[in-house]
Amino acid sequence: MKNMKKKVVKVDEDKCIGCNTCPLVDPDTFEMNNDTYKAIVKPTAPPATDKTEMAMTSCPVGAISITEEDV
């Protein structure tokens, strides 16, 4: 049986500058943390989509990563 993989989205809050680009590009996945003014992945975020990848490539500081992990 082939291993199942899922795409996991992460935001490095140390790199994030709070520019708000990712929630504008993919509001289903990202939101701004009201305490730190940095982006976070929503707890209810769906699997990564094309919009998520666009948000990752739009991040001016490279704070977003999408990796595949075994389910």
mmCIF file of the N, C-alpha and C atoms, coordinates in Angstrom:
data_MODEL
# 
_entry.id   MODEL 
# 
loop_
_atom_site.group_PDB 
_atom_site.id 
_atom_site.type_symbol 
_atom_site.label_atom_id 
_atom_site.label_alt_id 
_atom_site.label_comp_id 
_atom_site.label_asym_id 
_atom_site.label_entity_id 
_atom_site.label_seq_id 
_atom_site.pdbx_PDB_ins_code 
_atom_site.Cartn_x 
_atom_site.Cartn_y 
_atom_site.Cartn_z 
_atom_site.occupancy 
_atom_site.B_iso_or_equiv 
_atom_site.pdbx_formal_charge 
_atom_site.auth_seq_id 
_atom_site.auth_comp_id 
_atom_site.auth_asym_id 
_atom_site.auth_atom_id 
_atom_site.pdbx_PDB_model_num 
ATOM 1   N N  . MET A 1 1  ? 0.843  -1.190 0.000  1.00 0.00 ? 1  MET A N  1 
ATOM 2   C CA . MET A 1 1  ? 0.000  0.000  0.000  1.00 0.00 ? 1  MET A CA 1 
ATOM 3   C C  . MET A 1 1  ? 0.885  1.250  0.000  1.00 0.00 ? 1  MET A C  1 
ATOM 4   N N  . LYS A 1 2  ? 0.535  2.197  -0.811 1.00 0.00 ? 2  LYS A N  1 
ATOM 5   C CA . LYS A 1 2  ? 1.300  3.436  -0.934 1.00 0.00 ? 2  LYS A CA 1 
ATOM 6   C C  . LYS A 1 2  ? 1.040  4.336  0.270  1.00 0.00 ? 2  LYS A C  1 
ATOM 7   N N  . ASN A 1 3  ? 2.109  4.969  0.785  1.00 0.00 ? 3  ASN A N  1 
ATOM 8   C CA . ASN A 1 3  ? 1.954  5.884  1.912  1.00 0.00 ? 3  ASN A CA 1 
ATOM 9   C C  . ASN A 1 3  ? 1.160  7.115  1.478  1.00 0.00 ? 3  ASN A C  1 
ATOM 10  N N  . MET A 1 4  ? 0.241  7.522  2.330  1.00 0.00 ? 4  MET A N  1 
ATOM 11  C CA . MET A 1 4  ? -0.540 8.730  2.074  1.00 0.00 ? 4  MET A CA 1 
ATOM 12  C C  . MET A 1 4  ? 0.250  9.927  2.584  1.00 0.00 ? 4  MET A C  1 
ATOM 13  N N  . LYS A 1 5  ? 0.190  11.003 1.835  1.00 0.00 ? 5  LYS A N  1 
ATOM 14  C CA . LYS A 1 5  ? 0.879  12.233 2.219  1.00 0.00 ? 5  LYS A CA 1 
ATOM 15  C C  . LYS A 1 5  ? -0.144 13.353 2.330  1.00 0.00 ? 5  LYS A C  1 
ATOM 16  N N  . LYS A 1 6  ? 0.131  14.292 3.214  1.00 0.00 ? 6  LYS A N  1 
ATOM 17  C CA . LYS A 1 6  ? -0.699 15.484 3.276  1.00 0.00 ? 6  LYS A CA 1 
ATOM 18  C C  . LYS A 1 6  ? 0.226  16.693 3.270  1.00 0.00 ? 6  LYS A C  1 
ATOM 19  N N  . LYS A 1 7  ? -0.258 17.772 2.697  1.00 0.00 ? 7  LYS A N  1 
ATOM 20  C CA . LYS A 1 7  ? 0.526  19.005 2.647  1.00 0.00 ? 7  LYS A CA 1 
ATOM 21  C C  . LYS A 1 7  ? 0.282  19.788 3.925  1.00 0.00 ? 7  LYS A C  1 
ATOM 22  N N  . VAL A 1 8  ? 1.364  20.113 4.616  1.00 0.00 ? 8  VAL A N  1 
ATOM 23  C CA . VAL A 1 8  ? 1.285  20.831 5.876  1.00 0.00 ? 8  VAL A CA 1 
ATOM 24  C C  . VAL A 1 8  ? 1.824  22.240 5.656  1.00 0.00 ? 8  VAL A C  1 
ATOM 25  N N  . VAL A 1 9  ? 1.030  23.230 6.049  1.00 0.00 ? 9  VAL A N  1 
ATOM 26  C CA . VAL A 1 9  ? 1.388  24.633 5.873  1.00 0.00 ? 9  VAL A CA 1 
ATOM 27  C C  . VAL A 1 9  ? 1.859  25.188 7.208  1.00 0.00 ? 9  VAL A C  1 
ATOM 28  N N  . LYS A 1 10 ? 2.979  25.892 7.193  1.00 0.00 ? 10 LYS A N  1 
ATOM 29  C CA . LYS A 1 10 ? 3.513  26.493 8.409  1.00 0.00 ? 10 LYS A CA 1 
ATOM 30  C C  . LYS A 1 10 ? 3.947  27.929 8.126  1.00 0.00 ? 10 LYS A C  1 
ATOM 31  N N  . VAL A 1 11 ? 3.835  28.763 9.159  1.00 0.00 ? 11 VAL A N  1 
ATOM 32  C CA . VAL A 1 11 ? 4.333  30.134 9.101  1.00 0.00 ? 11 VAL A CA 1 
ATOM 33  C C  . VAL A 1 11 ? 5.415  30.265 10.165 1.00 0.00 ? 11 VAL A C  1 
ATOM 34  N N  . ASP A 1 12 ? 6.592  30.711 9.759  1.00 0.00 ? 12 ASP A N  1 
ATOM 35  C CA . ASP A 1 12 ? 7.681  30.979 10.703 1.00 0.00 ? 12 ASP A CA 1 
ATOM 36  C C  . ASP A 1 12 ? 7.447  32.382 11.253 1.00 0.00 ? 12 ASP A C  1 
ATOM 37  N N  . GLU A 1 13 ? 6.897  32.438 12.471 1.00 0.00 ? 13 GLU A N  1 
ATOM 38  C CA . GLU A 1 13 ? 6.541  33.738 13.043 1.00 0.00 ? 13 GLU A CA 1 
ATOM 39  C C  . GLU A 1 13 ? 7.772  34.595 13.346 1.00 0.00 ? 13 GLU A C  1 
ATOM 40  N N  . ASP A 1 14 ? 8.952  33.976 13.439 1.00 0.00 ? 14 ASP A N  1 
ATOM 41  C CA . ASP A 1 14 ? 10.171 34.767 13.637 1.00 0.00 ? 14 ASP A CA 1 
ATOM 42  C C  . ASP A 1 14 ? 10.518 35.557 12.377 1.00 0.00 ? 14 ASP A C  1 
ATOM 43  N N  . LYS A 1 15 ? 10.202 34.979 11.209 1.00 0.00 ? 15 LYS A N  1 
ATOM 44  C CA . LYS A 1 15 ? 10.477 35.656 9.932  1.00 0.00 ? 15 LYS A CA 1 
ATOM 45  C C  . LYS A 1 15 ? 9.355  36.608 9.520  1.00 0.00 ? 15 LYS A C  1 
ATOM 46  N N  . CYS A 1 16 ? 8.119  36.278 9.908  1.00 0.00 ? 16 CYS A N  1 
ATOM 47  C CA . CYS A 1 16 ? 6.946  37.032 9.469  1.00 0.00 ? 16 CYS A CA 1 
ATOM 48  C C  . CYS A 1 16 ? 7.049  38.502 9.892  1.00 0.00 ? 16 CYS A C  1 
ATOM 49  N N  . ILE A 1 17 ? 6.738  39.383 8.944  1.00 0.00 ? 17 ILE A N  1 
ATOM 50  C CA . ILE A 1 17 ? 6.767  40.823 9.236  1.00 0.00 ? 17 ILE A CA 1 
ATOM 51  C C  . ILE A 1 17 ? 5.356  41.409 9.341  1.00 0.00 ? 17 ILE A C  1 
ATOM 52  N N  . GLY A 1 18 ? 4.341  40.553 9.287  1.00 0.00 ? 18 GLY A N  1 
ATOM 53  C CA . GLY A 1 18 ? 2.967  41.015 9.458  1.00 0.00 ? 18 GLY A CA 1 
ATOM 54  C C  . GLY A 1 18 ? 2.444  41.862 8.319  1.00 0.00 ? 18 GLY A C  1 
ATOM 55  N N  . CYS A 1 19 ? 2.847  41.577 7.098  1.00 0.00 ? 19 CYS A N  1 
ATOM 56  C CA . CYS A 1 19 ? 2.442  42.412 5.961  1.00 0.00 ? 19 CYS A CA 1 
ATOM 57  C C  . CYS A 1 19 ? 1.004  42.154 5.517  1.00 0.00 ? 19 CYS A C  1 
ATOM 58  N N  . ASN A 1 20 ? 0.395  41.057 5.988  1.00 0.00 ? 20 ASN A N  1 
ATOM 59  C CA . ASN A 1 20 ? -1.012 40.725 5.716  1.00 0.00 ? 20 ASN A CA 1 
ATOM 60  C C  . ASN A 1 20 ? -1.248 40.216 4.291  1.00 0.00 ? 20 ASN A C  1 
ATOM 61  N N  . THR A 1 21 ? -0.198 39.892 3.567  1.00 0.00 ? 21 THR A N  1 
ATOM 62  C CA . THR A 1 21 ? -0.373 39.403 2.196  1.00 0.00 ? 21 THR A CA 1 
ATOM 63  C C  . THR A 1 21 ? -1.038 38.027 2.167  1.00 0.00 ? 21 THR A C  1 
ATOM 64  N N  . CYS A 1 22 ? -0.575 37.100 2.992  1.00 0.00 ? 22 CYS A N  1 
ATOM 65  C CA . CYS A 1 22 ? -1.105 35.735 2.909  1.00 0.00 ? 22 CYS A CA 1 
ATOM 66  C C  . CYS A 1 22 ? -2.599 35.642 3.238  1.00 0.00 ? 22 CYS A C  1 
ATOM 67  N N  . PRO A 1 23 ? -3.119 36.352 4.266  1.00 0.00 ? 23 PRO A N  1 
ATOM 68  C CA . PRO A 1 23 ? -4.564 36.286 4.461  1.00 0.00 ? 23 PRO A CA 1 
ATOM 69  C C  . PRO A 1 23 ? -5.359 36.924 3.323  1.00 0.00 ? 23 PRO A C  1 
ATOM 70  N N  . LEU A 1 24 ? -4.776 37.899 2.649  1.00 0.00 ? 24 LEU A N  1 
ATOM 71  C CA . LEU A 1 24 ? -5.454 38.502 1.501  1.00 0.00 ? 24 LEU A CA 1 
ATOM 72  C C  . LEU A 1 24 ? -5.498 37.543 0.320  1.00 0.00 ? 24 LEU A C  1 
ATOM 73  N N  . VAL A 1 25 ? -4.422 36.783 0.118  1.00 0.00 ? 25 VAL A N  1 
ATOM 74  C CA . VAL A 1 25 ? -4.353 35.845 -0.999 1.00 0.00 ? 25 VAL A CA 1 
ATOM 75  C C  . VAL A 1 25 ? -5.145 34.571 -0.699 1.00 0.00 ? 25 VAL A C  1 
ATOM 76  N N  . ASP A 1 26 ? -5.039 34.049 0.518  1.00 0.00 ? 26 ASP A N  1 
ATOM 77  C CA . ASP A 1 26 ? -5.717 32.794 0.890  1.00 0.00 ? 26 ASP A CA 1 
ATOM 78  C C  . ASP A 1 26 ? -6.348 32.913 2.286  1.00 0.00 ? 26 ASP A C  1 
ATOM 79  N N  . PRO A 1 27 ? -7.503 33.588 2.360  1.00 0.00 ? 27 PRO A N  1 
ATOM 80  C CA . PRO A 1 27 ? -8.143 33.791 3.665  1.00 0.00 ? 27 PRO A CA 1 
ATOM 81  C C  . PRO A 1 27 ? -8.681 32.513 4.296  1.00 0.00 ? 27 PRO A C  1 
ATOM 82  N N  . ASP A 1 28 ? -8.805 31.433 3.524  1.00 0.00 ? 28 ASP A N  1 
ATOM 83  C CA . ASP A 1 28 ? -9.261 30.166 4.107  1.00 0.00 ? 28 ASP A CA 1 
ATOM 84  C C  . ASP A 1 28 ? -8.168 29.511 4.952  1.00 0.00 ? 28 ASP A C  1 
ATOM 85  N N  . THR A 1 29 ? -6.913 29.825 4.658  1.00 0.00 ? 29 THR A N  1 
ATOM 86  C CA . THR A 1 29 ? -5.791 29.186 5.332  1.00 0.00 ? 29 THR A CA 1 
ATOM 87  C C  . THR A 1 29 ? -5.134 30.077 6.376  1.00 0.00 ? 29 THR A C  1 
ATOM 88  N N  . PHE A 1 30 ? -5.005 31.371 6.080  1.00 0.00 ? 30 PHE A N  1 
ATOM 89  C CA . PHE A 1 30 ? -4.231 32.262 6.942  1.00 0.00 ? 30 PHE A CA 1 
ATOM 90  C C  . PHE A 1 30 ? -5.095 33.321 7.611  1.00 0.00 ? 30 PHE A C  1 
ATOM 91  N N  . GLU A 1 31 ? -4.641 33.750 8.792  1.00 0.00 ? 31 GLU A N  1 
ATOM 92  C CA . GLU A 1 31 ? -5.229 34.891 9.477  1.00 0.00 ? 31 GLU A CA 1 
ATOM 93  C C  . GLU A 1 31 ? -4.122 35.579 10.262 1.00 0.00 ? 31 GLU A C  1 
ATOM 94  N N  . MET A 1 32 ? -4.407 36.790 10.695 1.00 0.00 ? 32 MET A N  1 
ATOM 95  C CA . MET A 1 32 ? -3.429 37.518 11.493 1.00 0.00 ? 32 MET A CA 1 
ATOM 96  C C  . MET A 1 32 ? -3.679 37.268 12.973 1.00 0.00 ? 32 MET A C  1 
ATOM 97  N N  . ASN A 1 33 ? -2.608 37.034 13.712 1.00 0.00 ? 33 ASN A N  1 
ATOM 98  C CA . ASN A 1 33 ? -2.688 36.878 15.160 1.00 0.00 ? 33 ASN A CA 1 
ATOM 99  C C  . ASN A 1 33 ? -2.832 38.275 15.759 1.00 0.00 ? 33 ASN A C  1 
ATOM 100 N N  . ASN A 1 34 ? -3.913 38.503 16.477 1.00 0.00 ? 34 ASN A N  1 
ATOM 101 C CA . ASN A 1 34 ? -4.192 39.837 17.018 1.00 0.00 ? 34 ASN A CA 1 
ATOM 102 C C  . ASN A 1 34 ? -3.240 40.246 18.136 1.00 0.00 ? 34 ASN A C  1 
ATOM 103 N N  . ASP A 1 35 ? -2.545 39.283 18.728 1.00 0.00 ? 35 ASP A N  1 
ATOM 104 C CA . ASP A 1 35 ? -1.595 39.599 19.800 1.00 0.00 ? 35 ASP A CA 1 
ATOM 105 C C  . ASP A 1 35 ? -0.207 39.937 19.268 1.00 0.00 ? 35 ASP A C  1 
ATOM 106 N N  . THR A 1 36 ? 0.229  39.186 18.240 1.00 0.00 ? 36 THR A N  1 
ATOM 107 C CA . THR A 1 36 ? 1.597  39.366 17.732 1.00 0.00 ? 36 THR A CA 1 
ATOM 108 C C  . THR A 1 36 ? 1.642  40.161 16.427 1.00 0.00 ? 36 THR A C  1 
ATOM 109 N N  . TYR A 1 37 ? 0.469  40.343 15.799 1.00 0.00 ? 37 TYR A N  1 
ATOM 110 C CA . TYR A 1 37 ? 0.393  41.010 14.482 1.00 0.00 ? 37 TYR A CA 1 
ATOM 111 C C  . TYR A 1 37 ? 1.202  40.261 13.430 1.00 0.00 ? 37 TYR A C  1 
ATOM 112 N N  . LYS A 1 38 ? 1.259  38.944 13.578 1.00 0.00 ? 38 LYS A N  1 
ATOM 113 C CA . LYS A 1 38 ? 1.938  38.078 12.621 1.00 0.00 ? 38 LYS A CA 1 
ATOM 114 C C  . LYS A 1 38 ? 0.915  37.097 12.057 1.00 0.00 ? 38 LYS A C  1 
ATOM 115 N N  . ALA A 1 39 ? 1.214  36.555 10.890 1.00 0.00 ? 39 ALA A N  1 
ATOM 116 C CA . ALA A 1 39 ? 0.309  35.595 10.265 1.00 0.00 ? 39 ALA A CA 1 
ATOM 117 C C  . ALA A 1 39 ? 0.407  34.242 10.957 1.00 0.00 ? 39 ALA A C  1 
ATOM 118 N N  . ILE A 1 40 ? -0.721 33.546 10.987 1.00 0.00 ? 40 ILE A N  1 
ATOM 119 C CA . ILE A 1 40 ? -0.767 32.175 11.489 1.00 0.00 ? 40 ILE A CA 1 
ATOM 120 C C  . ILE A 1 40 ? -1.632 31.346 10.548 1.00 0.00 ? 40 ILE A C  1 
ATOM 121 N N  . VAL A 1 41 ? -1.461 30.025 10.621 1.00 0.00 ? 41 VAL A N  1 
ATOM 122 C CA . VAL A 1 41 ? -2.318 29.114 9.875  1.00 0.00 ? 41 VAL A CA 1 
ATOM 123 C C  . VAL A 1 41 ? -3.547 28.853 10.740 1.00 0.00 ? 41 VAL A C  1 
ATOM 124 N N  . LYS A 1 42 ? -4.719 29.030 10.150 1.00 0.00 ? 42 LYS A N  1 
ATOM 125 C CA . LYS A 1 42 ? -5.960 28.806 10.889 1.00 0.00 ? 42 LYS A CA 1 
ATOM 126 C C  . LYS A 1 42 ? -6.038 27.354 11.354 1.00 0.00 ? 42 LYS A C  1 
ATOM 127 N N  . PRO A 1 43 ? -6.555 27.113 12.554 1.00 0.00 ? 43 PRO A N  1 
ATOM 128 C CA . PRO A 1 43 ? -6.715 25.731 13.023 1.00 0.00 ? 43 PRO A CA 1 
ATOM 129 C C  . PRO A 1 43 ? -7.650 24.917 12.120 1.00 0.00 ? 43 PRO A C  1 
ATOM 130 N N  . THR A 1 44 ? -8.570 25.602 11.444 1.00 0.00 ? 44 THR A N  1 
ATOM 131 C CA . THR A 1 44 ? -9.534 24.934 10.577 1.00 0.00 ? 44 THR A CA 1 
ATOM 132 C C  . THR A 1 44 ? -9.121 24.973 9.101  1.00 0.00 ? 44 THR A C  1 
ATOM 133 N N  . ALA A 1 45 ? -7.852 25.269 8.844  1.00 0.00 ? 45 ALA A N  1 
ATOM 134 C CA . ALA A 1 45 ? -7.384 25.419 7.458  1.00 0.00 ? 45 ALA A CA 1 
ATOM 135 C C  . ALA A 1 45 ? -7.563 24.121 6.674  1.00 0.00 ? 45 ALA A C  1 
ATOM 136 N N  . PRO A 1 46 ? -8.034 24.244 5.436  1.00 0.00 ? 46 PRO A N  1 
ATOM 137 C CA . PRO A 1 46 ? -8.145 23.063 4.576  1.00 0.00 ? 46 PRO A CA 1 
ATOM 138 C C  . PRO A 1 46 ? -6.756 22.661 4.077  1.00 0.00 ? 46 PRO A C  1 
ATOM 139 N N  . PRO A 1 47 ? -6.649 21.521 3.387  1.00 0.00 ? 47 PRO A N  1 
ATOM 140 C CA . PRO A 1 47 ? -5.355 21.170 2.781  1.00 0.00 ? 47 PRO A CA 1 
ATOM 141 C C  . PRO A 1 47 ? -4.890 22.282 1.835  1.00 0.00 ? 47 PRO A C  1 
ATOM 142 N N  . ALA A 1 48 ? -3.595 22.372 1.644  1.00 0.00 ? 48 ALA A N  1 
ATOM 143 C CA . ALA A 1 48 ? -3.010 23.414 0.791  1.00 0.00 ? 48 ALA A CA 1 
ATOM 144 C C  . ALA A 1 48 ? -3.609 23.362 -0.612 1.00 0.00 ? 48 ALA A C  1 
ATOM 145 N N  . THR A 1 49 ? -3.860 24.552 -1.144 1.00 0.00 ? 49 THR A N  1 
ATOM 146 C CA . THR A 1 49 ? -4.421 24.686 -2.489 1.00 0.00 ? 49 THR A CA 1 
ATOM 147 C C  . THR A 1 49 ? -3.477 25.540 -3.339 1.00 0.00 ? 49 THR A C  1 
ATOM 148 N N  . ASP A 1 50 ? -3.891 25.816 -4.555 1.00 0.00 ? 50 ASP A N  1 
ATOM 149 C CA . ASP A 1 50 ? -3.115 26.718 -5.410 1.00 0.00 ? 50 ASP A CA 1 
ATOM 150 C C  . ASP A 1 50 ? -3.004 28.099 -4.778 1.00 0.00 ? 50 ASP A C  1 
ATOM 151 N N  . LYS A 1 51 ? -4.089 28.544 -4.086 1.00 0.00 ? 51 LYS A N  1 
ATOM 152 C CA . LYS A 1 51 ? -4.046 29.848 -3.415 1.00 0.00 ? 51 LYS A CA 1 
ATOM 153 C C  . LYS A 1 51 ? -3.006 29.842 -2.291 1.00 0.00 ? 51 LYS A C  1 
ATOM 154 N N  . THR A 1 52 ? -2.879 28.720 -1.602 1.00 0.00 ? 52 THR A N  1 
ATOM 155 C CA . THR A 1 52 ? -1.892 28.610 -0.528 1.00 0.00 ? 52 THR A CA 1 
ATOM 156 C C  . THR A 1 52 ? -0.481 28.721 -1.096 1.00 0.00 ? 52 THR A C  1 
ATOM 157 N N  . GLU A 1 53 ? -0.258 28.056 -2.218 1.00 0.00 ? 53 GLU A N  1 
ATOM 158 C CA . GLU A 1 53 ? 1.062  28.127 -2.860 1.00 0.00 ? 53 GLU A CA 1 
ATOM 159 C C  . GLU A 1 53 ? 1.342  29.541 -3.361 1.00 0.00 ? 53 GLU A C  1 
ATOM 160 N N  . MET A 1 54 ? 0.302  30.225 -3.845 1.00 0.00 ? 54 MET A N  1 
ATOM 161 C CA . MET A 1 54 ? 0.476  31.606 -4.293 1.00 0.00 ? 54 MET A CA 1 
ATOM 162 C C  . MET A 1 54 ? 0.839  32.505 -3.101 1.00 0.00 ? 54 MET A C  1 
ATOM 163 N N  . ALA A 1 55 ? 0.191  32.269 -1.968 1.00 0.00 ? 55 ALA A N  1 
ATOM 164 C CA . ALA A 1 55 ? 0.510  33.043 -0.763 1.00 0.00 ? 55 ALA A CA 1 
ATOM 165 C C  . ALA A 1 55 ? 1.959  32.795 -0.348 1.00 0.00 ? 55 ALA A C  1 
ATOM 166 N N  . MET A 1 56 ? 2.399  31.545 -0.437 1.00 0.00 ? 56 MET A N  1 
ATOM 167 C CA . MET A 1 56 ? 3.777  31.218 -0.074 1.00 0.00 ? 56 MET A CA 1 
ATOM 168 C C  . MET A 1 56 ? 4.767  31.955 -0.969 1.00 0.00 ? 56 MET A C  1 
ATOM 169 N N  . THR A 1 57 ? 4.518  31.959 -2.270 1.00 0.00 ? 57 THR A N  1 
ATOM 170 C CA . THR A 1 57 ? 5.452  32.620 -3.179 1.00 0.00 ? 57 THR A CA 1 
ATOM 171 C C  . THR A 1 57 ? 5.334  34.141 -3.106 1.00 0.00 ? 57 THR A C  1 
ATOM 172 N N  . SER A 1 58 ? 4.202  34.651 -2.586 1.00 0.00 ? 58 SER A N  1 
ATOM 173 C CA . SER A 1 58 ? 4.009  36.095 -2.452 1.00 0.00 ? 58 SER A CA 1 
ATOM 174 C C  . SER A 1 58 ? 4.613  36.660 -1.175 1.00 0.00 ? 58 SER A C  1 
ATOM 175 N N  . CYS A 1 59 ? 4.958  35.796 -0.229 1.00 0.00 ? 59 CYS A N  1 
ATOM 176 C CA . CYS A 1 59 ? 5.499  36.266 1.048  1.00 0.00 ? 59 CYS A CA 1 
ATOM 177 C C  . CYS A 1 59 ? 6.848  36.938 0.813  1.00 0.00 ? 59 CYS A C  1 
ATOM 178 N N  . PRO A 1 60 ? 6.979  38.218 1.180  1.00 0.00 ? 60 PRO A N  1 
ATOM 179 C CA . PRO A 1 60 ? 8.213  38.946 0.884  1.00 0.00 ? 60 PRO A CA 1 
ATOM 180 C C  . PRO A 1 60 ? 9.432  38.489 1.690  1.00 0.00 ? 60 PRO A C  1 
ATOM 181 N N  . VAL A 1 61 ? 9.203  37.733 2.761  1.00 0.00 ? 61 VAL A N  1 
ATOM 182 C CA . VAL A 1 61 ? 10.332 37.292 3.593  1.00 0.00 ? 61 VAL A CA 1 
ATOM 183 C C  . VAL A 1 61 ? 10.475 35.769 3.650  1.00 0.00 ? 61 VAL A C  1 
ATOM 184 N N  . GLY A 1 62 ? 9.672  35.048 2.865  1.00 0.00 ? 62 GLY A N  1 
ATOM 185 C CA . GLY A 1 62 ? 9.783  33.589 2.821  1.00 0.00 ? 62 GLY A CA 1 
ATOM 186 C C  . GLY A 1 62 ? 9.415  32.904 4.124  1.00 0.00 ? 62 GLY A C  1 
ATOM 187 N N  . ALA A 1 63 ? 8.407  33.430 4.816  1.00 0.00 ? 63 ALA A N  1 
ATOM 188 C CA . ALA A 1 63 ? 8.041  32.880 6.123  1.00 0.00 ? 63 ALA A CA 1 
ATOM 189 C C  . ALA A 1 63 ? 7.089  31.687 6.040  1.00 0.00 ? 63 ALA A C  1 
ATOM 190 N N  . ILE A 1 64 ? 6.562  31.401 4.849  1.00 0.00 ? 64 ILE A N  1 
ATOM 191 C CA . ILE A 1 64 ? 5.587  30.319 4.690  1.00 0.00 ? 64 ILE A CA 1 
ATOM 192 C C  . ILE A 1 64 ? 6.255  29.120 4.048  1.00 0.00 ? 64 ILE A C  1 
ATOM 193 N N  . SER A 1 65 ? 5.972  27.936 4.602  1.00 0.00 ? 65 SER A N  1 
ATOM 194 C CA . SER A 1 65 ? 6.476  26.708 3.998  1.00 0.00 ? 65 SER A CA 1 
ATOM 195 C C  . SER A 1 65 ? 5.324  25.710 3.852  1.00 0.00 ? 65 SER A C  1 
ATOM 196 N N  . ILE A 1 66 ? 5.427  24.902 2.817  1.00 0.00 ? 66 ILE A N  1 
ATOM 197 C CA . ILE A 1 66 ? 4.467  23.814 2.591  1.00 0.00 ? 66 ILE A CA 1 
ATOM 198 C C  . ILE A 1 66 ? 5.305  22.556 2.424  1.00 0.00 ? 66 ILE A C  1 
ATOM 199 N N  . THR A 1 67 ? 5.075  21.592 3.305  1.00 0.00 ? 67 THR A N  1 
ATOM 200 C CA . THR A 1 67 ? 5.808  20.338 3.247  1.00 0.00 ? 67 THR A CA 1 
ATOM 201 C C  . THR A 1 67 ? 4.833  19.183 3.162  1.00 0.00 ? 67 THR A C  1 
ATOM 202 N N  . GLU A 1 68 ? 5.313  18.060 2.666  1.00 0.00 ? 68 GLU A N  1 
ATOM 203 C CA . GLU A 1 68 ? 4.480  16.852 2.635  1.00 0.00 ? 68 GLU A CA 1 
ATOM 204 C C  . GLU A 1 68 ? 4.905  15.963 3.793  1.00 0.00 ? 68 GLU A C  1 
ATOM 205 N N  . GLU A 1 69 ? 3.909  15.499 4.553  1.00 0.00 ? 69 GLU A N  1 
ATOM 206 C CA . GLU A 1 69 ? 4.172  14.624 5.681  1.00 0.00 ? 69 GLU A CA 1 
ATOM 207 C C  . GLU A 1 69 ? 3.306  13.392 5.555  1.00 0.00 ? 69 GLU A C  1 
ATOM 208 N N  . ASP A 1 70 ? 3.796  12.273 6.078  1.00 0.00 ? 70 ASP A N  1 
ATOM 209 C CA . ASP A 1 70 ? 3.016  11.040 6.060  1.00 0.00 ? 70 ASP A CA 1 
ATOM 210 C C  . ASP A 1 70 ? 1.792  11.196 6.962  1.00 0.00 ? 70 ASP A C  1 
ATOM 211 N N  . VAL A 1 71 ? 0.693  10.610 6.486  1.00 0.00 ? 71 VAL A N  1 
ATOM 212 C CA . VAL A 1 71 ? -0.550 10.646 7.273  1.00 0.00 ? 71 VAL A CA 1 
ATOM 213 C C  . VAL A 1 71 ? -0.551 9.473  8.231  1.00 0.00 ? 71 VAL A C  1 
# 
